[in-house]
Amino acid sequence: VYIPPGAYNLKGRLTVPQYVELRGGHDAGVYDRPQTVLCSYADKDQPSKPAFITLEADAGVSGFCVYRPEQTWNALTGDTTLHEYPPAIRGTNRNWAYNIATANCYDGIDFSIGNNHHIDVLYDCALGTSVKIRSDVGSVSVVDNIQTKNQAWRAARKWSLPPFKDHKLGDGAPNTDEQGNASDPVNYIGDYGRGVHAIGDGEFRFMGHFNNDCGDDNAYAKGSPKLNAYLCGGEGNGVGMHLDSDDGKAFDVELVCSSYHTYGDAYTKSVTDTSNSGDILQLFACKQYGFAPIMHNVTGSGHLIAQMDWQNKSLDSFIVLEDTATAVIESGIYS
């Protein structure tokens, strides 16, 4: 189903049937000037309601921007209330989202139900969670090429859409000064958002992620996945890669050429069970910028392997191993 370029004022919700793709006017990433914009007025301050767009099994979306016209952040008018909404897009099984922007949504894409999902080229400014994605044993879910830029809210502009007489949008005035001064206490929105949240014990592949200024973890995994992350990174007040796997099963997580600029508890944090579960976190050619007090923190019986690891700050502790956790460090550069 093709949605031609334009701005569409939608009061309700959309359901995409099985074997259907809802497609806008973009064949590449949606960044600066979206051609197809779905303006959603549904369910303001009702985050438990159904998603704006629900995908049935084997359905997908591509090539458009989701925009919440009633999201009210505007420092110039003094109206800085942030409204929670349901996710912009929610899947059910074997769903995809390509070339999508979730502009000022609260939660972005929720693929935490079902398996074998695929996200590729997402530009996101979600204030809640950018992406939730699930993979159970025997399945593979993939998240490629995303940028979460929560700090864009510091200089957010409300859009004027002239065809609408009652669109309740601002006049395009900036919400920060012309220099984008994020330290201005009037215009500073603070740190919001979590990056990619993986759920389940199946396989995941992450490639080409970067999360600007997350208020929570850049990447979080709940369960015991087999997860490969290539060229991923981010910055903010959470953990770079947080593995929550106190379940008696084994995870196998590999980070390659990833770079997290963290200010939270640690660069990587692994919480595992205390039995011999075989939890392994391996890093190769990764970097740490930021001021996290601990570089790597492993609790339980997990095993950390870091090769060609590089960090450029003096931290309180390079590695903290608790319970029976172990680590092998090879060829690191620590300045």
C-alpha positions in Angstrom: 0.0 0.0 0.0 1.7 3.2 -1.2 1.4 6.5 0.6 2.4 9.3 -1.8 4.6 12.1 -0.5 2.6 14.5 1.7 1.6 15.1 5.4 -1.3 13.0 6.6 -3.4 14.0 9.6 -4.5 10.7 11.3 -6.8 10.7 14.4 -6.8 7.0 14.9 -4.6 4.0 14.5 -3.5 1.8 11.5 -3.3 -2.0 11.2 -1.2 -3.5 8.4 -2.6 -6.9 7.3 -0.5 -10.0 6.7 1.6 -10.0 3.5 1.2 -6.2 3.1 3.9 -3.4 3.3 2.8 0.1 4.2 5.2 2.2 2.1 5.9 5.9 1.9 7.9 7.9 -0.6 11.5 7.2 0.6 13.7 4.5 -0.9 16.5 5.5 1.4 16.9 6.8 4.9 14.5 9.5 6.2 16.6 12.2 7.8 16.3 15.9 7.0 13.3 16.5 4.7 10.8 13.6 5.0 8.5 13.3 2.0 5.8 11.1 3.5 4.8 12.1 7.1 2.1 10.4 9.2 1.0 12.8 11.8 -0.5 10.9 14.7 -3.0 12.5 17.1 -4.0 9.3 18.9 -3.5 8.3 22.5 -1.6 11.2 24.0 -0.7 10.4 27.6 -2.1 6.9 27.2 1.1 4.8 26.6 -0.8 1.5 27.4 -3.0 1.8 24.4 -2.3 -0.1 21.1 0.5 1.2 18.9 -0.1 3.8 16.3 0.8 1.2 13.6 0.3 -2.5 14.3 1.8 -5.0 11.9 0.2 -8.4 11.6 2.5 -11.4 10.9 4.6 -11.1 7.7 3.8 -7.4 7.3 6.1 -4.4 7.2 6.6 -0.7 6.8 9.1 1.4 4.8 9.8 4.9 3.6 8.0 7.3 5.9 8.2 9.4 9.1 5.9 9.2 12.1 5.3 12.6 13.8 3.4 13.5 16.9 2.0 17.0 16.4 0.8 17.3 20.0 4.1 16.6 21.5 4.6 19.9 23.2 8.2 20.6 23.9 8.8 24.2 23.2 11.1 26.2 25.4 10.3 29.5 23.8 6.6 29.3 24.9 7.4 27.8 28.2 5.5 24.6 27.4 8.0 21.9 28.1 5.6 19.1 29.0 6.6 15.8 27.4 3.8 13.4 26.6 4.0 9.7 26.6 2.5 7.7 23.8 2.2 4.0 22.8 5.0 2.8 20.4 4.9 4.3 17.0 5.1 0.8 15.4 4.5 -2.6 16.9 5.0 -6.0 15.3 3.6 -9.4 16.0 5.8 -11.9 14.0 8.3 -11.9 11.1 8.0 -8.1 10.7 10.2 -5.5 9.0 10.8 -1.8 9.1 13.0 -0.2 6.5 13.9 3.5 5.9 11.8 4.8 8.8 12.0 7.9 11.0 10.3 8.0 14.4 10.7 11.8 14.8 9.3 12.9 18.2 7.6 9.7 19.3 8.0 8.6 22.9 8.7 4.9 22.1 9.9 4.0 18.7 9.6 0.4 17.2 8.4 -2.4 19.4 9.2 -5.8 17.9 9.2 -7.5 21.3 6.5 -10.0 20.2 7.3 -12.9 17.8 10.5 -13.6 16.0 12.6 -13.2 12.9 12.2 -9.4 12.7 14.4 -7.0 10.6 15.0 -3.3 11.0 17.3 -1.5 8.6 17.9 2.3 8.4 16.1 3.9 11.3 16.4 7.5 12.3 15.0 7.8 15.8 14.5 10.5 18.4 12.5 8.4 20.8 12.4 9.6 24.4 11.5 6.2 25.8 13.0 3.1 24.1 14.2 3.4 20.5 13.9 -0.3 19.6 12.6 -3.4 21.4 13.2 -6.6 19.4 12.8 -10.3 20.2 14.4 -13.5 19.1 13.8 -16.9 20.7 15.8 -20.1 20.2 15.8 -21.1 16.5 15.2 -17.5 15.3 17.3 -14.6 14.1 16.4 -11.0 14.5 18.4 -8.2 12.9 18.8 -4.4 13.6 21.0 -2.7 11.1 21.9 1.0 10.5 20.2 3.0 13.1 20.9 6.4 14.7 19.1 7.4 17.8 19.5 11.1 18.4 17.6 12.0 21.5 19.7 15.2 21.8 17.9 16.5 18.8 15.2 17.5 21.2 17.5 20.2 22.5 17.1 22.0 19.2 13.8 20.6 18.1 11.6 22.6 15.8 7.9 22.2 15.5 6.8 21.9 11.9 4.4 24.1 10.2 2.2 22.2 7.7 0.2 24.9 5.8 -2.5 22.6 4.4 -3.9 21.9 7.9 -6.0 24.7 9.5 -6.2 22.9 12.9 -2.9 21.0 13.1 -1.9 22.7 16.4 1.8 22.9 15.3 4.2 25.6 16.1 5.6 28.2 13.8 8.9 26.6 13.2 10.7 28.6 15.9 13.7 26.8 17.4 13.6 25.5 21.0 17.1 26.5 21.7 19.4 29.3 20.7 20.9 29.6 17.3 24.1 27.9 18.4 22.2 24.9 19.8 23.4 25.6 23.3 22.5 22.4 25.1 23.9 23.7 28.5 21.2 26.5 28.6 19.0 25.4 31.6 15.9 26.8 29.9 16.3 24.9 26.7 18.1 21.8 27.9 15.8 18.8 27.8 18.0 16.4 29.7 18.9 12.9 29.0 16.2 10.5 27.9 15.8 7.3 26.2 17.3 3.8 25.9 18.8 2.4 22.7 18.2 -1.1 21.5 16.6 -3.6 23.9 17.0 -7.3 22.9 14.8 -9.9 24.5 15.0 -13.7 24.3 17.5 -16.5 23.9 17.7 -16.6 20.1 20.2 -15.0 17.7 20.6 -11.3 17.1 22.7 -9.3 14.7 23.4 -5.7 15.3 25.3 -3.6 12.8 25.9 0.1 12.5 24.2 1.6 15.5 24.9 4.9 17.2 22.8 6.4 20.0 23.4 10.0 20.8 23.0 11.1 24.5 20.9 8.2 25.9 19.7 8.7 29.4 19.8 4.9 29.9 21.7 2.0 28.4 22.8 2.1 24.8 22.2 -1.6 24.3 20.4 -3.9 26.8 19.8 -7.6 26.5 17.4 -9.6 28.7 17.9 -13.3 28.4 20.7 -15.5 27.1 21.1 -14.5 23.4 23.7 -15.3 20.8 24.4 -11.7 19.8 26.9 -10.3 17.4 27.3 -6.5 17.3 29.5 -4.8 14.7 30.3 -1.1 14.4 27.9 -0.2 17.2 28.3 2.6 19.8 26.7 5.5 21.6 27.0 7.9 24.4 25.0 8.8 27.5 24.4 8.2 31.1 23.8 4.4 31.0 25.9 1.3 30.3 27.3 0.7 26.8 26.3 -3.0 26.6 24.2 -4.3 29.5 23.6 -8.0 29.7 21.0 -9.1 32.2 21.2 -12.9 32.1 20.7 -14.4 35.6 18.7 -17.3 34.2 20.9 -20.4 34.4 21.4 -20.4 30.6 24.4 -19.3 28.6 24.8 -16.2 26.4 27.4 -15.7 23.7 27.9 -12.0 22.9 30.5 -10.6 20.6 31.3 -6.9 20.2 33.5 -6.0 17.2 34.8 -2.4 16.5 32.3 -0.9 18.8 32.7 2.3 20.7 30.7 3.5 23.7 31.1 6.9 25.3 29.5 6.1 28.7 29.0 7.9 31.9 27.0 5.3 33.7 28.0 2.3 35.9 30.4 0.7 33.3 31.3 0.4 29.7 30.0 -3.2 29.7 28.1 -4.8 32.5 27.2 -8.6 32.6 24.9 -9.9 35.3 24.9 -13.7 35.1 24.0 -16.6 37.4 26.6 -18.1 39.7 26.4 -21.6 38.2 28.8 -22.7 35.4 26.5 -21.4 32.7 29.2 -20.6 30.1 28.3 -16.9 29.6 30.9 -15.3 27.4 31.3 -11.7 26.4 34.1 -11.1 23.8 35.3 -7.7 22.6 37.6 -7.1 19.7 39.0 -3.7 18.7 36.5 -1.8 20.8 36.9 1.7 22.3 35.7 3.4 25.5 35.3 7.2 25.7 33.6 8.8 28.7 33.9 8.6 32.4 32.3 5.4 33.6 33.9 4.4 36.9 34.3 0.8 35.7 35.4 -0.4 32.3 34.0 -3.9 32.5 31.9 -5.4 35.3 31.1 -9.1 35.4 28.9 -10.6 38.2 28.3 -14.3 38.6 30.1 -16.9 36.6 30.6 -15.0 33.3 33.8 -14.9 31.2 35.1 -11.8 29.6 37.6 -11.8 26.7 38.9 -8.4 25.5 41.3 -8.2 22.6 42.7 -4.9 21.3 40.6 -3.0 23.7 41.3 0.7 24.0 40.2 3.3 26.6 41.4 6.8 27.1 40.2 7.8 30.6 41.5 7.1 34.0 38.7 5.0 35.6 38.3 3.9 39.2 38.6 0.2 38.1 39.4 -1.3 34.8 37.8 -4.7 35.5 35.6 -5.7 38.4 35.0 -9.5 38.6 32.5 -10.7 41.2 31.7 -14.2 42.4 33.4 -16.7 40.1 33.7 -14.4 37.0 36.9 -14.6 35.0 38.6 -12.4 32.3 41.3 -12.6 29.7 42.8 -9.3 28.4 45.1 -9.3 25.3 46.9 -6.4 23.6 44.9 -3.6 25.1 45.8 0.1 25.0 45.0 2.1 28.1 46.0 5.7 28.2 
